[in-house]
Amino acid sequence: MLDIKLLRDNHSEIIKRLEMRNKDFSYLRDVVEWDKEVRVIKTNVEELKAKRNETSKRIGQYKREGKDVSKVMESIANIGNDIKVLDDKKQELSNKINEALLNTPNVPHVDAIQGVDETMNKEMRKYLEATEFDFEPKPHWDLAVELDILDFDRGAKIAGSRFTVYKGLGARLERALYAFMMDIHAIDNGYIEIIPPYIVNSDSLYATGQLPKFADDLFKLEVEDKQYYLNPTAEVPTINLHRDEILDGQKLPLKYVSFTTAFRKEAGSAGRDTRGIIRQHQFNKVELIRFCLPEQGYDMLEEMLLDSEKILKLLQLPYRVVELCTGDLGASMAKTYDLEVWLPSYNNYKEIASISNAETYQARRANIRFKRNESSKPELVHTLNGSGLAIGRTVVAILENYQQKDGSVLIPKVLIPYMNCDIIRKRG
């Protein structure tokens, strides 16, 4: 959430940078005016309360002296009502300010690439050349059915469209990948392993920015008189580990690697990636999360990017690193890199990870602070998140890039110990 003090003092600059997202943020000028009015009301209320207190003391003194207090009491007869009217107005304005700020995205980083949409993202580097074949490669949805490792029809029968049943070595490949990813990040890269709840409450979703703006993408649960949601990404429960806490600045950064199953309605994505498992309602994901000092934020971002790249390098999958332009940034993020893996079925690169710095945007919403020492004032941390990686899309990348002419799929060398085999062949 935006800092109202920063907006108050620099609203023209803040609006200018926000409009790099190619949307209208002129309403923030109204927010600044509402904020001025709230502060005036606060002053007026304090003055009325001070007058009431002073007059009450005088009334007591008059009574002790046997003086007539009727005129003095008349002077404050309506103060209580006046204060209530002002408090109600202040609350109304405060609610409007809060609603506006909750729906306002993060301010892009000062050096962010300005652009309209993903076509204006900037390629930073590539690893390996696009996979070439001496035969006509198959898309993963055909390969998987022929190998009998993904069952789209039965997934749809059990739950509905965009649900899939993993079978045999397909299920083992999924399981091998998240074990491999968690091992690399926890053992080699020093992250603390987390398996959080798969259900989250609304406070958690407001903290990370999914609510109120993206309610339509969430699966909502109603349990008796309480409302819950299926977790849309491991970012949500893991960031909320430290909601409403003051962290020890001497122990930052905190590094977590979180595994969870994520659930999304994918509202508004009809017609996009409807074949295969690129865009599912349910998918597994390994997520990297860091809490750090503000001055560490962008060094941490670069480190996290390398940590996610390491997985793709070990799997020997062709990919590229892309910096997102302002028109393609997620609402909560100030700066984002995407990792895009080469998929032969698309004859193009497809996102497999996003690595982002939200700066203090989520920390302000979640009230996550730190103290540099015992006597210092609390400050907001920077929160960072990054896919390490999206597991279903990694399955897709392996199936399509490691496929052989006879329809089999080789297993990347680093996964053989997890798979207990080196190839997926058609059974029977």
C-alpha positions in Angstrom: 0.0 0.0 0.0 1.2 3.5 -0.7 2.6 5.6 2.1 0.0 8.4 2.7 2.8 10.7 4.0 4.8 10.1 0.8 1.7 10.8 -1.3 1.0 13.9 0.7 4.4 15.4 0.1 5.1 14.1 -3.4 1.8 13.4 -5.0 2.6 14.9 -8.4 5.7 12.7 -8.7 4.0 9.6 -7.4 1.1 10.0 -9.8 3.5 10.5 -12.7 5.4 7.3 -11.9 2.2 5.3 -11.4 0.8 6.5 -14.7 3.8 4.7 -16.3 1.5 1.7 -15.8 -0.7 3.2 -18.5 -3.7 3.8 -16.3 -5.3 6.9 -14.8 -4.3 7.7 -11.2 -5.6 11.3 -11.1 -8.0 10.2 -8.3 -5.0 10.3 -5.9 -5.3 14.1 -6.0 -8.7 13.6 -4.3 -7.1 11.4 -1.8 -4.6 14.1 -1.0 -7.5 16.6 -0.5 -9.4 14.1 1.7 -6.2 13.6 3.8 -6.0 17.4 4.3 -9.6 17.5 5.4 -9.0 14.6 7.8 -6.2 16.5 9.4 -8.2 19.7 9.7 -11.0 17.7 11.3 -8.6 16.2 13.8 -7.4 19.6 14.8 -11.0 20.9 15.2 -11.9 17.9 17.3 -8.9 18.3 19.5 -9.8 22.0 20.0 -13.4 21.2 20.8 -12.3 18.5 23.3 -9.8 21.0 24.9 -12.6 23.6 25.1 -14.9 21.1 26.7 -12.3 20.0 29.3 -11.4 23.6 30.1 -15.1 24.6 30.5 -15.8 21.5 32.6 -13.1 22.6 35.0 -14.5 26.2 35.1 -18.0 24.8 35.9 -16.6 22.8 38.8 -14.8 25.9 40.1 -18.1 28.0 39.7 -20.0 25.4 41.6 -17.5 25.4 44.4 -17.8 29.2 44.5 -21.6 29.1 44.4 -21.7 30.9 41.0 -24.4 30.5 38.4 -23.1 27.9 35.8 -26.1 27.9 33.4 -24.6 30.2 30.7 -21.2 28.4 30.9 -23.0 25.0 30.4 -24.9 26.4 27.5 -21.6 27.2 25.8 -20.7 23.6 25.6 -24.2 22.0 25.3 -23.7 21.0 21.7 -20.0 20.2 21.8 -20.6 16.5 22.2 -22.8 16.4 19.1 -20.4 18.6 17.2 -17.5 16.2 18.0 -19.6 13.2 16.9 -20.5 14.9 13.5 -16.8 15.6 12.9 -15.7 12.1 14.0 -18.3 10.6 11.6 -17.0 12.8 8.8 -13.4 11.9 9.6 -14.3 8.2 9.6 -16.1 8.5 6.2 -13.1 10.2 4.6 -10.6 7.8 6.2 -12.6 4.9 4.7 -12.5 6.5 1.3 -8.7 7.1 1.6 -8.1 3.5 2.7 -10.3 2.0 -0.1 -8.4 4.1 -2.7 -5.0 3.2 -1.4 -5.9 -0.5 -1.1 -6.8 -0.5 -4.8 -3.8 1.5 -5.9 -0.8 -0.6 -7.2 2.8 -0.1 -6.2 4.9 2.7 -7.6 7.3 1.3 -10.3 11.0 1.5 -9.5 12.5 4.7 -10.6 14.6 3.0 -13.3 11.8 0.7 -14.5 11.3 0.3 -18.3 8.4 2.3 -19.4 6.1 0.3 -21.7 2.5 -0.5 -22.6 2.5 -4.3 -22.4 4.6 -7.5 -22.6 5.8 -6.7 -26.1 7.9 -3.9 -24.6 9.7 -6.1 -22.0 13.5 -6.1 -22.3 15.4 -9.3 -22.9 18.5 -9.3 -20.6 20.2 -12.6 -21.5 19.7 -16.1 -22.8 21.0 -19.5 -21.7 21.3 -22.2 -24.4 19.9 -22.0 -27.9 16.3 -23.1 -28.7 16.1 -26.9 -28.9 16.3 -28.2 -32.5 15.0 -31.6 -33.7 15.6 -33.8 -36.7 11.9 -34.8 -36.5 8.6 -33.0 -36.0 8.3 -32.4 -32.3 5.0 -33.0 -30.5 3.3 -30.7 -28.0 3.3 -31.9 -24.4 -0.5 -32.6 -24.5 0.0 -35.2 -27.2 3.2 -36.6 -25.8 1.6 -37.0 -22.3 -1.5 -38.8 -23.6 0.5 -41.2 -25.7 2.9 -41.9 -22.8 -0.2 -42.2 -20.5 1.3 -39.9 -17.9 -1.3 -37.1 -17.9 -5.1 -37.7 -18.1 -6.9 -34.6 -19.1 -10.3 -36.3 -19.6 -10.5 -37.9 -16.2 -9.3 -34.7 -14.5 -12.2 -32.9 -16.2 -14.6 -35.7 -15.1 -13.4 -35.5 -11.5 -13.4 -31.7 -11.1 -13.9 -29.8 -14.4 -11.9 -28.2 -17.2 -8.3 -27.1 -16.4 -7.8 -29.9 -13.9 -5.5 -32.9 -14.7 -4.6 -36.3 -13.3 -0.9 -37.1 -13.2 -0.2 -40.8 -13.7 2.7 -43.2 -13.4 6.0 -41.5 -14.3 4.2 -38.2 -14.9 3.2 -38.2 -11.2 6.8 -39.2 -10.3 8.2 -36.4 -12.5 6.1 -33.8 -10.7 7.2 -35.2 -7.3 10.8 -35.4 -8.4 10.8 -31.8 -9.5 9.5 -30.3 -6.3 11.9 -32.5 -4.2 14.8 -31.5 -6.4 13.9 -27.8 -6.3 13.4 -27.7 -2.5 16.7 -29.5 -2.0 18.7 -27.1 -4.2 17.1 -24.0 -2.6 17.3 -25.3 1.0 20.6 -27.2 1.0 22.6 -25.3 -1.6 21.1 -21.8 -1.4 20.4 -21.6 2.3 16.6 -21.0 2.4 14.5 -22.3 5.2 11.9 -24.8 4.0 8.2 -24.0 4.5 5.1 -26.0 3.8 2.3 -23.5 4.7 -1.5 -24.0 4.9 -3.2 -24.3 1.6 -6.1 -22.2 2.9 -5.7 -18.5 3.8 -7.9 -15.9 5.3 -8.8 -12.5 3.9 -6.3 -10.6 6.1 -3.5 -12.6 4.4 -4.8 -11.7 0.9 -5.2 -8.0 1.8 -1.6 -8.0 3.1 0.0 -9.3 -0.1 -2.4 -7.3 -2.5 -4.6 -10.0 -3.9 -7.6 -8.4 -2.2 -9.6 -6.4 -3.0 -8.4 -6.0 -6.5 -8.2 -9.6 -7.7 -11.1 -11.2 -5.9 -12.4 -12.7 -9.1 -9.3 -14.9 -9.5 -9.7 -16.5 -6.1 -11.5 -19.7 -5.0 -13.6 -18.7 -2.0 -14.7 -21.0 0.8 -17.4 -20.4 3.4 -17.1 -22.4 6.6 -19.9 -21.7 9.0 -19.7 -17.9 9.6 -16.1 -17.6 8.4 -14.6 -16.9 5.0 -11.5 -18.5 3.7 -9.8 -18.8 0.3 -7.8 -21.4 -1.4 -4.2 -20.2 -1.6 -3.5 -18.6 -5.0 0.3 -18.7 -4.6 2.9 -19.6 -1.9 3.7 -15.9 -1.7 0.5 -15.3 0.3 1.0 -17.6 3.2 4.8 -17.2 3.4 4.7 -13.3 3.4 2.1 -13.5 6.1 4.4 -15.6 8.3 5.5 -12.3 9.8 2.4 -10.2 9.5 2.1 -7.7 12.5 5.6 -8.5 13.7 8.7 -6.5 14.4 11.8 -8.4 13.2 15.3 -8.2 14.5 17.2 -6.2 11.9 20.4 -8.0 12.8 18.9 -11.3 11.6 17.8 -10.0 8.2 17.6 -11.1 5.4 15.2 -14.0 6.2 15.1 -16.5 3.3 12.3 -19.0 2.9 11.6 -21.6 0.2 7.9 -22.6 0.3 6.1 -25.5 -1.4 2.4 -25.4 -1.9 -0.4 -26.3 -4.2 -1.9 -23.1 -5.7 -5.5 -22.6 -6.9 -6.7 -19.9 -9.4 -9.9 -19.3 -11.3 -7.9 -17.7 -14.1 -10.8 -15.3 -14.6 -10.5 -13.4 -17.9 -8.1 -16.0 -19.4 -10.7 -17.8 -21.5 -9.1 -19.0 -24.8 -5.6 -18.7 -23.5 -3.4 -21.8 -23.1 -6.5 -24.1 -23.0 -4.6 -27.2 -24.1 -2.2 -29.0 -21.8 -1.1 -27.8 -18.3 0.3 -24.4 -19.0 -2.7 -22.7 -17.4 -4.5 -24.8 -14.7 -6.8 -24.1 -11.9 -4.6 -26.2 -9.6 -0.8 -26.4 -9.8 2.2 -27.0 -7.6 4.8 -24.3 -7.1 8.1 -23.7 -5.2 8.3 -20.1 -4.1 11.3 -18.1 -2.8 10.6 -15.4 -0.3 12.9 -12.9 1.4 12.4 -10.2 4.1 15.3 -7.8 4.1 16.5 -4.3 5.0 15.5 -1.6 2.4 19.1 -1.0 1.4 19.4 -4.8 0.7 16.3 -5.0 -1.5 17.8 -4.8 -5.0 20.9 -6.9 -4.3 18.5 -9.5 -2.9 16.5 -9.3 -6.1 19.5 -10.1 -8.3 20.5 -13.0 -6.0 17.0 -14.5 -6.1 17.1 -14.3 -9.9 20.3 -16.3 -10.0 18.8 -18.8 -7.5 15.9 -19.4 -9.9 18.1 -19.5 -13.0 20.2 -22.2 -11.3 17.3 -24.7 -11.4 16.9 -24.2 -15.2 20.6 -24.5 -15.7 20.8 -27.7 -13.8 17.9 -29.1 -15.8 19.7 -27.9 -19.0 16.6 -26.1 -20.3 16.9 -23.2 -22.8 15.6 -20.0 -21.2 15.9 -16.2 -21.3 15.7 -13.5 -18.6 13.3 -10.6 -19.3 12.8 -7.4 -17.3 9.2 -6.4 -17.3 8.1 -3.0 -18.4 5.7 -0.8 -16.3 2.7 -1.9 -18.3 3.3 -5.6 -17.5 4.2 -5.2 -13.8 2.2 -7.0 -11.2 0.1 -4.7 -9.0 2.2 -5.2 -5.9 5.6 -5.1 -7.5 8.1 -2.3 -8.1 10.4 -4.3 -10.3 10.2 -7.8 -11.8 12.3 -10.2 -13.8 10.6 -13.1 -15.7 12.3 -16.3 -16.6 10.9 -17.6 -19.8 11.7 -21.2 -20.9 11.7 -22.4 -24.5 8.7 -24.4 -25.5 8.8 -26.0 -28.9 4.9 -26.3 -29.1 4.8 -22.5 -29.0 7.9 -22.0 -31.0 8.6 -19.3 -28.4 9.6 -18.6 -24.8 7.0 -19.0 -22.0 7.1 -17.6 -18.5 8.1 -20.2 -15.9 9.1 -17.8 -13.0 8.7 -14.2 -11.9 11.1 -12.7 -9.4 10.0 -9.4 -7.9 10.7 -6.7 -5.2 7.6 -5.3 -3.7 9.7 -2.8 -1.7 7.6 -1.7 1.3 4.2 -2.0 -0.4 3.3 -5.4 1.1 5.1 -4.7 4.4 2.9 -1.6 4.9 -0.3 -3.6 4.3 0.9 -6.5 6.4 2.5 -4.3 9.1 5.9 -6.1 8.9 8.7 -4.0 10.4 12.2 -4.4 11.8 14.4 -2.6 14.3 18.1 -2.0 13.6 18.8 -2.1 17.3 16.9 -2.0 20.6 16.7 1.8 20.7 15.8 2.4 17.1 12.4 3.1 15.7 10.6 0.3 13.7 11.0 0.5 9.9 9.2 -1.4 7.1 11.1 -4.3 5.5 11.4 -5.0 1.8 9.5 -8.2 0.8 10.6 -10.1 -2.3 9.1 -13.2 -3.9 10.1 -15.4 -6.8 9.1 -18.7 -8.4 11.7 -21.3 -7.9 9.9 -22.7 -10.1 6.4 -23.3 -11.3 6.4 -27.1 -11.4 3.8 -27.9 -14.0 5.4 -25.6 -16.5 8.8 -27.3 -15.7 7.2 -30.6 -16.5 6.0 -29.2 -19.8 9.5 -27.9 -20.6 11.1 -31.2 -19.9 8.5 -33.2 -21.9 8.9 -30.9 -25.0 12.6 -30.3 -24.9 13.7 -33.8 -24.0 11.4 -35.7 -26.3 12.9 -38.3 -28.7 11.9 -39.4 -32.2 10.3 -42.6 -30.9 8.0 -40.6 -28.6 9.9 -41.3 -25.4 11.3 -38.5 -23.1 14.7 -38.5 -21.6 15.1 -37.5 -17.9 17.5 -34.7 -17.2 20.6 -36.1 -15.5 20.0 -34.2 -12.2 16.6 -35.8 -11.9 17.6 -39.4 -12.5 18.3 -40.1 -8.7 14.8 -38.8 -7.9 13.1 -40.7 -10.7 15.0 -44.0 -10.4 14.9 -44.1 -14.2 16.4 -42.2 -17.1 13.6 -42.3 -19.7 9.8 -42.2 -20.0 8.5 -44.7 -22.5 5.1 -45.8 -23.7 3.9 -48.6 -21.4 2.8 -52.0 -22.7 
